[in-house]
């Protein structure tokens, strides 16, 4: 298959609705496969230092796996990525209730987020596909009808841009992201990512309480296991007896990214796999990135090639607003009003070392 964009039937949901698969491919062989169910990044093929191609995102080979279990592999997350404390927030003097699905908290949109919805293809060109979802007023407990557009676009020979836009009919809160689980060694035969080296461009992070809600404000990373200002292995200090490591069962924390947000995407993180030589750089216009070290992968889910995914088999870098922002007026606002536009651009750029 040559460079360009193709679409084809992938499968059908239990109710009979068709799910399509869109493939974006550059001349170099870099390839992204996007599924309309959940607007999922189902596969991402990247070359290693020797030119070999491998899929670097965890997931399932068929639709059944995505429908059967809600693991967020490659999924588009909304209306609100990350956690809302108690599944509750107030806006304009009114309190809104979101179904708790993570202990007492609402996680990734509550019980039925955007990852469980069928998106439509709104258009495409030779390097991109535009997906659309219309979220009804009150869906999931959130106010306002939300019109969402998501564009997956190839940039150059080996970068994927993910861009969101959203508009609302009532004041609401919005925080969208992509939730890909990366293993730069390749998803065909997974080994853990603890030897991957990571650098995160942040001086502070958000410590969490016992149920993973930020407690207090941004805290310095200096002198803690959260200090990734220079490249070092993900697993170098993951077993240290730090209270925040214990609470997250590893890394599952928001990093407050250096530089002003809201402008052009700036470099937020860099990850290298010494074995394959693949390098991932994340650029984003968002104020935070949730770094997650796959702590809750427990071997009970069967993924691509029938593999069991276990703790530490992947990492996530989720560009977004801070967790629990609707309840934290001191955090960058998640509010969207009628007439305004929510925008988010992130670029996942690959090369080799």
KOLNUKE-853231 format. One record per residue (C-alpha): residue number from 1; residue in one letter; chain; x, y, z. Coordinates in Angstrom, 3 decimals. Example, Ala and Ser with C-alpha at 12.3 -4.5 7.8 and 13.67 -1.06 7.14 Angstrom:
REM KOLNUKE-853231
    i  aa  ch        xx        yy        zz
    1   A   A    12.300    -4.500     7.800
    2   S   A    13.670    -1.060     7.140
This chain:
REM KOLNUKE-853231
    i  aa  ch        xx        yy        zz
    1   X   A     0.000     0.000     0.000
    2   X   A     1.321     3.417    -0.937
    3   X   A     1.183     6.691     0.929
    4   X   A    -2.208     8.272     1.570
    5   X   A    -5.452     7.623     3.441
    6   X   A    -7.741     4.627     2.989
    7   X   A   -10.897     3.516     4.769
    8   X   A   -12.540     0.129     5.018
    9   X   A   -15.186    -1.719     7.040
   10   X   A   -13.659    -3.144    10.238
   11   X   A   -16.523    -4.872    12.041
   12   X   A   -19.986    -4.295    13.471
   13   X   A   -21.136    -3.435    16.963
   14   X   A   -23.595    -5.813    18.670
   15   X   A   -26.441    -3.487    17.614
   16   X   A   -25.412    -3.821    13.963
   17   X   A   -23.782    -0.426    13.427
   18   X   A   -20.726    -0.542    11.186
   19   X   A   -17.293     0.376    12.528
   20   X   A   -14.742     1.600     9.996
   21   X   A   -10.942     1.524    10.060
   22   X   A    -9.011     4.411     8.501
   23   X   A    -5.343     3.960     7.615
   24   X   A    -2.997     6.940     7.252
   25   X   A     0.373     6.081     5.707
   26   X   A     3.417     8.177     4.812
   27   X   A     5.905     7.437     2.045
   28   X   A     8.379     6.201     4.674
   29   X   A     5.972     3.495     5.881
   30   X   A     4.916     5.264     9.080
   31   X   A     1.311     4.206     9.525
   32   X   A    -1.579     5.045    11.860
   33   X   A    -4.791     3.028    11.961
   34   X   A    -7.836     4.733    13.454
   35   X   A   -11.080     3.011    14.379
   36   X   A   -14.366     4.922    14.436
   37   X   A   -15.465     3.141    17.624
   38   X   A   -14.052     5.286    20.421
   39   X   A   -12.019     7.238    17.828
   40   X   A    -9.318     4.745    18.814
   41   X   A    -5.714     4.785    17.582
   42   X   A    -5.770     1.031    16.948
   43   X   A    -2.222     0.663    15.603
   44   X   A     0.840     2.827    14.964
   45   X   A     3.695     1.423    12.875
   46   X   A     7.103     3.051    13.441
   47   X   A    10.581     2.193    12.131
   48   X   A    13.422     1.188    14.462
   49   X   A    17.112     2.123    14.046
   50   X   A    17.545    -0.672    11.485
   51   X   A    14.504     0.341     9.444
   52   X   A    12.208    -2.389    10.752
   53   X   A     8.530    -1.499    11.184
   54   X   A     6.566    -2.438    14.299
   55   X   A     3.279    -1.471    15.878
   56   X   A     4.088     0.448    19.094
   57   X   A     0.658     0.742    20.763
   58   X   A    -1.122    -1.867    22.851
   59   X   A    -4.682    -2.830    22.013
   60   X   A    -6.745    -5.565    20.402
   61   X   A    -6.711    -7.206    16.989
   62   X   A   -10.485    -7.010    16.572
   63   X   A   -13.431    -4.949    17.716
   64   X   A   -14.622    -7.555    20.202
   65   X   A   -11.768    -6.864    22.594
   66   X   A   -12.473    -3.128    22.683
   67   X   A   -16.193    -3.632    23.325
   68   X   A   -15.776    -6.396    25.912
   69   X   A   -13.498    -4.504    28.306
   70   X   A   -12.976    -0.800    28.920
   71   X   A    -9.183    -0.556    29.015
   72   X   A    -8.842     2.773    27.129
   73   X   A    -6.243     1.335    24.711
   74   X   A    -5.669     4.124    22.154
   75   X   A    -9.034     5.661    23.002
   76   X   A   -10.282     9.217    22.742
   77   X   A   -11.225    10.346    26.254
   78   X   A   -14.059    12.760    27.090
   79   X   A   -15.920    14.668    28.159
   80   X   A   -13.427    14.981    30.950
   81   X   A   -10.110    13.133    30.863
   82   X   A    -8.730    12.007    34.219
   83   X   A   -10.627    12.240    37.517
   84   X   A   -13.351    14.440    38.945
   85   X   A   -13.466    14.109    42.739
   86   X   A   -16.628    12.490    44.023
   87   X   A   -18.104    12.537    40.525
   88   X   A   -19.439    15.993    41.264
   89   X   A   -18.786    19.617    40.304
   90   X   A   -20.615    22.944    40.368
   91   X   A   -21.000    25.390    37.510
   92   X   A   -23.058    28.579    37.546
   93   X   A   -24.521    27.712    40.920
   94   X   A   -25.766    24.298    39.753
   95   X   A   -24.289    20.968    40.845
   96   X   A   -23.736    18.209    38.280
   97   X   A   -23.348    14.519    39.079
   98   X   A   -21.144    12.213    36.985
   99   X   A   -21.290     8.457    37.529
  100   X   A   -18.461     7.272    39.773
  101   X   A   -16.426     4.554    38.044
  102   X   A   -13.082     4.809    39.868
  103   X   A   -13.817     4.353    43.543
  104   X   A   -15.653     7.520    44.600
  105   X   A   -14.492     9.458    41.520
  106   X   A   -15.570     9.869    37.907
  107   X   A   -12.755     8.799    35.574
  108   X   A   -12.440     9.538    31.842
  109   X   A   -16.004    10.763    31.393
  110   X   A   -17.709     8.418    33.850
  111   X   A   -19.536     5.201    33.050
  112   X   A   -19.940     5.797    29.289
  113   X   A   -17.361     8.217    27.957
  114   X   A   -16.402     9.133    24.419
  115   X   A   -14.294     5.950    24.249
  116   X   A   -17.556     3.934    24.189
  117   X   A   -19.200     5.933    21.397
  118   X   A   -19.313     5.454    17.624
  119   X   A   -17.808     8.449    15.850
  120   X   A   -18.483     9.374    12.222
  121   X   A   -15.994    10.241     9.499
  122   X   A   -16.531    13.886     8.597
  123   X   A   -13.863    14.101     5.901
  124   X   A   -10.338    13.206     4.874
  125   X   A    -7.511    14.229     2.566
  126   X   A    -4.221    12.602     1.560
  127   X   A    -2.726    12.960     5.055
  128   X   A    -5.593    13.220     7.559
  129   X   A    -8.998    12.063     8.701
  130   X   A   -11.548    14.172    10.578
  131   X   A   -13.929    12.430    12.980
  132   X   A   -17.063    13.866    14.548
  133   X   A   -19.181    13.150    17.621
  134   X   A   -22.265    14.977    18.888
  135   X   A   -22.699    14.553    22.641
  136   X   A   -26.254    15.295    23.799
  137   X   A   -27.070    17.790    26.533
  138   X   A   -26.901    15.859    29.803
  139   X   A   -25.015    12.884    28.373
  140   X   A   -22.975    11.337    31.164
  141   X   A   -24.292    14.055    33.487
  142   X   A   -22.487    16.912    31.722
  143   X   A   -24.383    20.081    30.749
  144   X   A   -24.714    21.312    27.185
  145   X   A   -24.806    19.606    23.813
  146   X   A   -21.141    19.286    22.827
  147   X   A   -20.092    19.184    19.171
  148   X   A   -16.643    17.571    18.910
  149   X   A   -14.282    17.334    15.930
  150   X   A   -11.088    15.281    16.075
  151   X   A    -8.407    15.255    13.379
  152   X   A    -5.658    12.671    13.067
  153   X   A    -3.002    14.060    10.705
  154   X   A     0.350    12.817     9.438
  155   X   A     3.033    15.482     9.796
  156   X   A     6.191    14.905     7.761
  157   X   A     7.406    11.334     7.478
  158   X   A     6.986    10.066    11.040
  159   X   A     4.759    12.250    13.220
  160   X   A     1.088    12.059    14.122
  161   X   A    -0.839    15.178    15.138
  162   X   A    -4.037    14.783    17.146
  163   X   A    -6.183    17.936    17.196
  164   X   A    -9.500    18.502    18.979
  165   X   A   -12.143    21.205    18.679
  166   X   A   -15.373    21.412    20.672
  167   X   A   -18.331    23.794    20.928
  168   X   A   -21.174    23.782    23.436
  169   X   A   -24.756    25.016    23.742
  170   X   A   -24.480    25.646    27.511
  171   X   A   -21.648    26.405    29.935
  172   X   A   -19.813    23.136    30.546
  173   X   A   -16.394    21.605    31.252
  174   X   A   -14.238    19.943    28.596
  175   X   A   -10.928    18.063    28.759
  176   X   A   -10.115    15.731    25.860
  177   X   A    -7.090    13.527    25.216
  178   X   A    -5.792    10.401    23.524
  179   X   A    -5.007     7.461    25.801
  180   X   A    -2.498     5.356    23.846
  181   X   A    -0.416     2.776    25.700
  182   X   A     3.066     2.867    24.132
  183   X   A     5.745     0.215    24.020
  184   X   A     8.524     1.375    21.700
  185   X   A     9.928    -2.127    21.512
  186   X   A     6.806    -3.174    19.639
  187   X   A     3.402    -4.579    20.523
  188   X   A     3.844    -7.891    18.708
  189   X   A     5.938    -9.429    21.486
  190   X   A     5.743    -7.235    24.558
  191   X   A     8.454    -6.887    27.164
  192   X   A     8.162    -4.270    29.893
  193   X   A     9.082    -0.625    29.345
  194   X   A    11.024    -0.087    32.580
  195   X   A    14.300     0.214    30.627
  196   X   A    12.833     2.895    28.332
  197   X   A    14.426     6.255    29.153
  198   X   A    12.148     9.224    29.705
  199   X   A    12.554    12.963    30.140
  200   X   A     9.620    15.219    31.075
  201   X   A     9.921    18.987    30.732
  202   X   A     8.387    19.929    34.066
  203   X   A     9.646    21.390    37.313
  204   X   A     6.500    20.442    39.254
  205   X   A     3.869    17.716    39.459
  206   X   A     0.592    17.195    41.321
  207   X   A     0.797    14.887    44.352
  208   X   A    -2.336    12.781    44.865
  209   X   A    -4.368    11.601    47.826
  210   X   A    -5.355     8.008    48.580
  211   X   A    -7.975     8.004    45.777
  212   X   A    -5.743     9.693    43.171
  213   X   A    -7.165    13.228    43.449
  214   X   A    -4.620    16.087    43.534
  215   X   A    -4.018    17.280    47.090
  216   X   A    -2.692    20.794    47.343
  217   X   A    -1.049    22.496    44.411
  218   X   A     1.960    21.778    42.201
  219   X   A     4.955    20.439    44.116
  220   X   A     8.647    20.512    43.085
  221   X   A     9.970    17.305    41.567
  222   X   A    13.570    17.988    42.657
  223   X   A    14.807    15.377    45.097
  224   X   A    11.915    12.973    44.403
  225   X   A    11.437     9.861    42.211
  226   X   A     9.343    12.121    39.952
  227   X   A    12.345    14.078    38.716
  228   X   A    12.714    13.248    35.011
  229   X   A    14.268    16.506    33.919
  230   X   A    17.080    14.458    32.374
  231   X   A    16.692    11.123    30.595
  232   X   A    16.617     8.111    32.865
  233   X   A    14.930     4.690    32.883
  234   X   A    11.252     4.618    33.782
  235   X   A    12.013     1.873    36.280
  236   X   A    15.056     3.512    37.907
  237   X   A    13.154     4.612    41.023
  238   X   A     9.727     3.077    40.588
  239   X   A    10.219     0.803    43.608
  240   X   A    11.398     3.496    45.987
  241   X   A     9.447     3.803    49.218
  242   X   A     7.985     7.199    48.343
  243   X   A     4.410     7.780    49.517
  244   X   A     3.343     9.083    46.087
  245   X   A     4.754     5.998    44.361
  246   X   A     2.798     3.809    46.774
  247   X   A    -0.425     5.741    46.204
  248   X   A    -0.164     5.485    42.424
  249   X   A     1.271     1.939    42.452
  250   X   A     3.966     3.529    40.315
  251   X   A     3.642     6.650    38.195
  252   X   A     0.104     7.905    37.603
  253   X   A     0.544    11.642    38.093
  254   X   A     0.041    14.914    36.279
  255   X   A     3.172    16.857    35.332
  256   X   A     2.806    20.639    35.032
  257   X   A     4.588    21.241    31.736
  258   X   A     7.093    24.089    31.435
  259   X   A     6.209    27.004    29.155
  260   X   A     2.966    28.770    28.431
  261   X   A     0.068    26.590    27.299
  262   X   A    -2.476    27.524    24.658
  263   X   A     0.011    28.560    21.961
  264   X   A     1.988    26.399    19.545
  265   X   A     2.730    22.890    20.830
  266   X   A     6.000    22.825    22.803
  267   X   A     8.161    19.848    23.738
  268   X   A     6.727    18.150    26.821
  269   X   A     8.385    14.727    26.963
  270   X   A    10.910    12.461    25.248
  271   X   A    11.120     8.667    25.485
  272   X   A    13.860     6.414    24.089
  273   X   A    13.968     2.634    23.806
  274   X   A    17.655     1.636    23.930
  275   X   A    16.883    -1.782    22.456
  276   X   A    15.012    -0.803    19.263
  277   X   A    16.409     2.714    18.982
  278   X   A    12.928     4.220    18.611
  279   X   A    12.504     7.738    19.982
  280   X   A     9.177     9.416    20.785
  281   X   A     8.844    13.145    21.378
  282   X   A     5.548    14.584    22.609
  283   X   A     4.707    18.200    21.786
  284   X   A     1.513    19.720    23.156
  285   X   A    -0.300    22.983    23.823
  286   X   A    -1.858    21.600    27.008
  287   X   A    -0.762    22.647    30.526
  288   X   A    -0.381    19.106    31.844
  289   X   A     0.655    15.591    30.869
  290   X   A    -0.471    12.553    32.833
  291   X   A     2.450    10.104    32.978
  292   X   A     1.228     6.572    33.653
  293   X   A     3.484     3.514    33.888
  294   X   A     0.845     0.857    33.221
  295   X   A     0.418     0.061    36.914
  296   X   A    -3.037    -1.485    36.661
  297   X   A    -2.309    -3.867    33.785
  298   X   A    -2.684    -7.150    35.656
  299   X   A    -2.500    -9.898    33.031
  300   X   A    -6.251   -10.498    32.986
  301   X   A    -6.766    -8.824    29.603
  302   X   A    -5.769   -10.494    26.349
  303   X   A    -4.423    -8.073    23.746
  304   X   A    -2.860    -8.209    20.293
  305   X   A    -1.558   -11.641    19.283
  306   X   A    -3.330   -13.084    22.335
  307   X   A    -0.790   -11.589    24.714
  308   X   A    -1.534   -10.875    28.360
  309   X   A    -0.634    -7.321    29.297
  310   X   A     1.015    -6.971    32.696
  311   X   A     2.152    -4.181    34.981
  312   X   A     4.810    -2.042    33.313
  313   X   A     4.234    -3.384    29.788
  314   X   A     3.450     0.115    28.477
  315   X   A     3.531     3.790    29.361
  316   X   A     1.032     6.566    28.662
  317   X   A     1.652    10.260    28.086
  318   X   A    -1.766    11.940    28.134
  319   X   A    -1.724    15.684    27.321
  320   X   A    -4.598    17.408    29.094
  321   X   A    -5.800    19.890    31.675
  322   X   A    -5.093    19.089    35.306
  323   X   A    -7.166    16.424    37.108
  324   X   A   -10.227    17.616    39.047
  325   X   A    -9.991    21.093    37.520
  326   X   A   -13.800    21.636    37.703
  327   X   A   -13.404    21.610    41.507
  328   X   A   -10.145    23.552    41.604
  329   X   A   -10.461    27.250    40.671
  330   X   A    -6.698    27.569    41.222
  331   X   A    -6.021    25.234    38.256
  332   X   A    -6.171    26.242    34.547
  333   X   A    -9.881    26.422    33.732
  334   X   A   -11.800    23.656    31.963
  335   X   A   -14.869    25.829    31.412
  336   X   A   -16.289    26.217    27.908
  337   X   A   -19.101    28.667    27.174
  338   X   A   -21.412    28.987    24.162
  339   X   A   -19.626    30.894    21.413
  340   X   A   -16.218    29.712    22.612
  341   X   A   -14.086    26.940    21.115
  342   X   A   -12.136    24.310    23.022
  343   X   A    -8.887    23.510    21.200
  344   X   A    -6.144    20.981    21.864
  345   X   A    -3.178    20.075    19.619
  346   X   A    -0.618    17.393    20.395
  347   X   A     2.041    15.844    18.162
  348   X   A     3.649    12.438    18.662
  349   X   A     6.920    12.649    16.704
  350   X   A     9.112     9.620    16.068
  351   X   A    12.717     9.106    14.992
  352   X   A    15.581     6.745    15.786
  353   X   A    18.709     6.917    17.906
